[in-house]
Amino acid sequence: MNRQVVLATASHGIPQAHNFQIVEQAVPELASDEILVQNYFLSVEPAMRGWLSDKGNYSKPIRIGDVMRSIAVGRVAASRCDQYPVGTIVTGWFGWQETAVVTPTDVIRVVKEVDLPISLSLGVLGLNGMAAYLGLSLVGMPVAGDTVVVSTAAGGVGSIVGQVAKLLGCRTVGITGSEVKVRACRDLYQYDEAFDYSLPELAHRVAEACPNGVNVYFDNTAGAISDAVRANLAIGARIVVCGTASVSSWDPPPASSRVERDLLTKRARMQGFLAFDHRDRYESTVEKLAAWVREGKLVWQEDVLEGLEACPDAIAGLYRGENLGKRVIRLG
């Protein structure tokens, strides 16, 4: 039998534990070209809130009764696909469940970095790393000496953005959600400046930290935090829109400043970014990030929850700010 976490009731805003249910299903026989993956780690992403929404999003909404969509990493336990023999470590769209019967189209990549913890394939060497490195380099286009501001700066994506920007010779400023995370930004991720977004007069605090303006803003939050940063853009600034974590619901849209004047007066560019659009760059990006991890130039933290029972409340916990680093769920 296979235990799965399925959507039990529709969520409105941030999904809560009561929206999910753990069920058991028999493991089906493998059809031609299918593999059975024994999941070791499941990913928890802020983006899951959007995947559960029936409002405009970039992916098909998850319906009641569906297994919760998730990237996972595990071992091929049985195979009818020559491409993935038994024993291969793979990461892909395997869902919140103990085992997954999938086809090659569900596999993102074979995990070759077996000298490193395989859970990293869900974080710094996975979707988080892809979003951070590719979003920063392709949209942010930083050059040495730029000031790069990152929101959710201690999170799974933000912590990598700050470190990569530093490696590229930039000055880094992190905005995060608690004094513990501020210390992590400064001491672990080596941000030049870091502060809590709950400080009064946030726009003034950004101005103090960025006296020459913000050249690149890596936006994981939207909302009031981003309003404060946009008020301090440098001429020719680039804004990478990677997430909207500070907005609990887009129905109706929250009150916020309009962006047009900021972009016009500073001749700035603002662009959305999804790592899913750049699968062709994954392998080369993982190679670069893995080399930095091995050399000690890129550090990481994981917030590890234990067992499938931790899944239902895991997304809500992200939005409560419980995690420090990438949140994953370890099975068995």
C-alpha positions as CSV (number, residue, x, y, z in Angstrom):
1,M,0.0,0.0,0.0
2,N,1.1,3.6,-0.7
3,R,0.2,6.5,1.6
4,Q,-0.6,9.7,-0.1
5,V,-1.5,13.3,0.9
6,V,-4.5,14.4,-1.2
7,L,-6.5,17.7,-1.3
8,A,-9.6,17.1,0.7
9,T,-11.2,20.6,0.6
10,A,-10.7,23.7,-1.4
11,S,-8.3,26.2,0.1
12,H,-9.0,30.0,0.2
13,G,-5.7,31.9,0.6
14,I,-3.0,30.0,2.4
15,P,-3.8,26.2,2.5
16,Q,-4.1,24.8,6.0
17,A,-3.8,21.4,7.5
18,H,-7.5,20.7,7.4
19,N,-7.5,21.1,3.6
20,F,-5.5,17.8,3.2
21,Q,-6.1,14.2,4.1
22,I,-3.7,11.2,4.2
23,V,-5.1,8.2,2.4
24,E,-3.9,4.7,1.3
25,Q,-4.0,3.3,-2.2
26,A,-2.7,0.0,-3.6
27,V,0.5,0.4,-5.7
28,P,-0.5,-0.4,-9.3
29,E,1.3,-2.7,-11.6
30,L,3.8,-0.9,-13.8
31,A,2.9,-0.4,-17.4
32,S,5.4,-0.2,-20.2
33,D,7.9,2.7,-19.8
34,E,6.8,3.3,-16.2
35,I,9.0,3.4,-13.0
36,L,8.2,3.1,-9.3
37,V,10.0,5.7,-7.2
38,Q,10.5,5.3,-3.5
39,N,10.4,8.9,-2.2
40,Y,13.1,9.9,0.3
41,F,12.4,13.6,0.6
42,L,9.5,15.8,-0.4
43,S,9.7,19.5,-1.2
44,V,7.6,22.2,0.3
45,E,7.4,25.4,-1.7
46,P,5.7,28.8,-1.2
47,A,4.5,28.4,-4.8
48,M,2.3,25.5,-3.7
49,R,-0.3,28.0,-2.6
50,G,-0.6,29.2,-6.2
51,W,-0.8,25.6,-7.5
52,L,-3.8,25.1,-5.3
53,S,-5.6,28.2,-6.6
54,D,-8.2,28.2,-9.4
55,K,-7.3,31.8,-10.1
56,G,-4.9,32.8,-12.9
57,N,-1.7,30.8,-12.4
58,Y,1.0,29.3,-14.5
59,S,0.1,25.7,-13.8
60,K,-3.0,23.5,-13.9
61,P,-4.9,23.8,-10.6
62,I,-4.9,20.8,-8.2
63,R,-8.4,19.4,-7.8
64,I,-10.1,17.8,-4.7
65,G,-8.9,14.2,-4.5
66,D,-5.6,14.8,-6.3
67,V,-2.3,13.9,-4.7
68,M,-0.6,17.2,-3.7
69,R,1.8,18.2,-6.5
70,S,5.4,18.3,-5.3
71,I,8.9,17.8,-6.5
72,A,10.5,14.9,-4.6
73,V,13.7,12.9,-4.7
74,G,14.0,9.1,-4.4
75,R,15.3,5.8,-5.7
76,V,13.9,3.8,-8.6
77,A,12.6,0.7,-6.8
78,A,11.2,-1.0,-9.9
79,S,11.4,-0.2,-13.6
80,R,10.0,-1.0,-17.0
81,C,12.0,1.9,-18.5
82,D,15.5,1.3,-19.8
83,Q,16.4,4.9,-19.2
84,Y,16.0,4.6,-15.4
85,P,17.2,1.3,-14.1
86,V,16.6,0.1,-10.5
87,G,18.8,2.0,-8.1
88,T,18.9,5.3,-10.0
89,I,18.4,8.4,-7.8
90,V,16.0,10.7,-9.5
91,T,14.1,13.9,-8.8
92,G,10.9,14.9,-10.4
93,W,7.1,15.5,-10.0
94,F,6.4,12.6,-7.7
95,G,4.0,14.3,-5.3
96,W,3.4,14.1,-1.6
97,Q,3.3,10.3,-1.3
98,E,5.6,7.5,-0.2
99,T,6.0,5.9,-3.6
100,A,5.1,7.2,-7.1
101,V,4.4,5.3,-10.3
102,V,5.6,7.8,-13.0
103,T,6.7,8.0,-16.6
104,P,9.9,9.7,-17.9
105,T,8.1,12.9,-18.5
106,D,7.7,13.3,-14.7
107,V,11.4,13.0,-14.1
108,I,13.3,16.3,-13.9
109,R,16.8,14.8,-13.8
110,V,19.0,12.0,-12.5
111,V,20.8,13.1,-9.4
112,K,24.5,12.7,-10.2
113,E,25.9,14.6,-7.1
114,V,25.8,11.5,-4.9
115,D,28.8,12.9,-2.9
116,L,26.4,15.5,-1.5
117,P,23.2,15.0,0.5
118,I,20.4,14.1,-2.0
119,S,18.0,16.4,-0.3
120,L,20.0,19.3,-1.9
121,S,18.4,18.3,-5.2
122,L,15.2,19.9,-3.8
123,G,17.0,23.0,-2.6
124,V,20.2,24.6,-3.6
125,L,20.7,22.0,-6.4
126,G,17.0,21.9,-7.3
127,L,14.2,24.3,-8.1
128,N,15.3,26.8,-5.5
129,G,18.8,26.9,-7.0
130,M,17.5,27.2,-10.5
131,A,15.2,30.0,-9.7
132,A,17.9,31.9,-7.7
133,Y,20.8,31.5,-10.2
134,L,18.9,31.8,-13.5
135,G,16.5,34.5,-12.3
136,L,19.4,36.6,-11.0
137,S,21.7,36.1,-14.0
138,L,19.1,36.1,-16.9
139,V,16.7,38.8,-15.6
140,G,18.7,40.7,-12.9
141,M,21.9,40.8,-15.0
142,P,24.1,42.0,-12.1
143,V,27.5,43.4,-12.6
144,A,30.3,43.8,-10.1
145,G,29.6,46.8,-7.8
146,D,25.8,46.6,-8.2
147,T,23.6,46.8,-5.1
148,V,21.3,43.7,-5.0
149,V,18.3,43.7,-2.7
150,V,16.6,40.4,-1.9
151,S,13.3,39.8,-0.1
152,T,12.8,36.6,1.9
153,A,16.5,36.8,2.0
154,A,17.0,33.8,4.4
155,G,14.6,31.5,2.5
156,G,15.3,28.6,0.2
157,V,15.6,30.9,-2.9
158,G,16.6,34.2,-1.3
159,S,19.6,32.8,0.6
160,I,21.1,31.5,-2.6
161,V,20.4,34.7,-4.5
162,G,22.3,36.7,-1.9
163,Q,25.3,34.4,-2.0
164,V,25.5,34.2,-5.8
165,A,25.3,38.0,-6.0
166,K,28.1,38.2,-3.5
167,L,30.2,35.8,-5.6
168,L,29.6,38.0,-8.6
169,G,31.1,41.0,-6.8
170,C,27.9,42.7,-5.8
171,R,26.9,44.5,-2.6
172,T,24.0,42.6,-1.0
173,V,21.0,43.7,1.1
174,G,18.6,41.2,2.6
175,I,15.1,41.8,3.8
176,T,13.6,39.1,6.0
177,G,11.1,38.3,8.7
178,S,12.8,38.0,12.2
179,E,15.9,38.8,14.1
180,V,17.0,35.2,13.9
181,K,16.8,35.4,10.1
182,V,18.5,38.7,10.1
183,R,21.4,37.2,11.9
184,A,21.5,34.2,9.5
185,C,21.6,36.7,6.6
186,R,24.6,38.5,8.1
187,D,26.5,35.7,9.7
188,L,25.8,32.7,7.4
189,Y,24.9,34.1,4.0
190,Q,27.2,37.1,4.3
191,Y,24.8,39.9,3.3
192,D,26.4,43.3,3.7
193,E,23.2,44.6,5.2
194,A,20.1,42.8,6.5
195,F,17.0,43.9,8.4
196,D,13.5,42.9,9.4
197,Y,10.7,44.0,7.1
198,S,8.5,44.8,10.1
199,L,10.7,47.9,10.9
200,P,8.8,51.2,10.8
201,E,9.5,53.4,7.7
202,L,10.8,50.5,5.7
203,A,11.4,52.6,2.6
204,H,13.6,54.9,4.7
205,R,15.6,51.9,6.0
206,V,16.1,50.7,2.4
207,A,17.3,54.1,1.4
208,E,19.9,54.1,4.3
209,A,21.1,50.7,3.2
210,C,21.3,51.6,-0.5
211,P,22.6,55.2,-0.7
212,N,23.3,54.9,-4.4
213,G,19.9,53.2,-5.1
214,V,19.0,49.6,-5.8
215,N,20.4,48.2,-9.1
216,V,18.8,44.7,-8.8
217,Y,15.8,43.7,-6.8
218,F,15.0,40.0,-6.5
219,D,11.4,40.1,-5.4
220,N,10.0,37.1,-3.6
221,T,7.2,38.9,-1.8
222,A,5.3,41.6,-3.7
223,G,3.2,43.9,-1.5
224,A,4.5,46.6,0.9
225,I,8.0,45.2,1.0
226,S,8.3,45.6,-2.8
227,D,6.7,49.1,-2.7
228,A,9.5,50.2,-0.2
229,V,12.2,48.8,-2.5
230,R,10.8,50.3,-5.7
231,A,10.9,53.7,-4.0
232,N,14.7,53.4,-4.0
233,L,15.5,52.1,-7.4
234,A,18.7,53.3,-9.2
235,I,18.4,54.4,-12.8
236,G,18.3,51.4,-15.1
237,A,17.4,49.0,-12.3
238,R,16.2,45.5,-12.9
239,I,13.4,43.8,-10.9
240,V,13.1,40.0,-10.9
241,V,9.6,39.0,-9.9
242,C,10.0,35.4,-8.6
243,G,7.3,35.2,-5.9
244,T,4.4,36.9,-4.1
245,A,4.7,35.4,-0.7
246,S,3.5,38.4,1.3
247,V,0.1,38.4,-0.4
248,S,-2.2,35.9,1.3
249,S,-4.9,36.3,-1.4
250,W,-5.3,38.0,-4.8
251,D,-9.1,38.1,-4.6
252,P,-9.5,41.0,-4.4
253,P,-6.1,42.3,-5.2
254,P,-4.4,44.0,-2.3
255,A,-4.0,47.8,-2.1
256,S,-0.5,48.7,-3.3
257,S,1.3,51.5,-5.1
258,R,1.2,51.5,-8.8
259,V,4.5,50.6,-10.4
260,E,4.4,52.7,-13.6
261,R,5.9,55.9,-12.2
262,D,8.8,54.1,-10.5
263,L,9.6,52.2,-13.7
264,L,9.3,55.3,-15.8
265,T,11.3,57.8,-13.8
266,K,14.1,55.2,-13.1
267,R,14.0,53.7,-16.6
268,A,13.7,50.4,-14.8
269,R,12.7,46.9,-16.1
270,M,10.4,44.5,-14.2
271,Q,10.0,40.9,-15.4
272,G,8.5,37.8,-14.0
273,F,10.6,34.7,-13.9
274,L,9.8,31.0,-13.7
275,A,12.6,28.4,-13.5
276,F,10.3,25.9,-15.3
277,D,10.9,27.9,-18.5
278,H,14.6,27.0,-18.6
279,R,14.9,23.2,-18.3
280,D,17.7,23.3,-21.0
281,R,19.9,25.2,-18.5
282,Y,19.4,22.9,-15.5
283,E,22.4,20.6,-15.9
284,S,24.9,23.4,-16.4
285,T,23.5,25.4,-13.5
286,V,23.6,22.4,-11.1
287,E,27.2,21.8,-12.1
288,K,28.1,25.4,-11.2
289,L,26.2,25.4,-8.0
290,A,27.5,22.0,-6.9
291,A,31.0,23.1,-7.5
292,W,30.4,26.2,-5.2
293,V,28.9,23.9,-2.5
294,R,31.9,21.6,-2.6
295,E,34.3,24.5,-2.4
296,G,32.5,26.0,0.6
297,K,31.5,29.1,-1.4
298,L,27.8,28.4,-1.2
299,V,26.3,27.4,2.2
300,W,22.8,26.1,2.8
301,Q,20.3,25.3,5.6
302,E,17.5,22.9,5.7
303,D,14.3,22.8,7.8
304,V,13.6,19.1,7.9
305,L,10.2,17.8,9.0
306,E,9.7,14.1,9.6
307,G,7.2,11.8,8.0
308,L,4.1,12.1,5.8
309,E,2.1,13.3,8.7
310,A,4.0,16.6,8.6
311,C,2.8,17.4,5.1
312,P,-0.7,18.9,5.7
313,D,0.5,21.8,7.8
314,A,3.9,22.3,6.0
315,I,2.8,25.0,3.6
316,A,1.0,27.0,6.3
317,G,4.1,26.8,8.4
318,L,6.1,28.4,5.6
319,Y,3.8,31.4,5.6
320,R,4.0,31.6,9.4
321,G,7.8,32.0,9.0
322,E,8.7,28.8,10.9
323,N,11.4,27.7,8.5
324,L,15.0,28.8,8.4
325,G,16.3,27.7,5.0
326,K,14.8,25.2,2.6
327,R,11.8,23.2,4.0
328,V,11.8,19.5,3.1
329,I,9.9,16.4,4.5
330,R,11.9,13.3,5.2
331,L,10.2,9.9,4.7
332,G,11.2,6.7,6.4
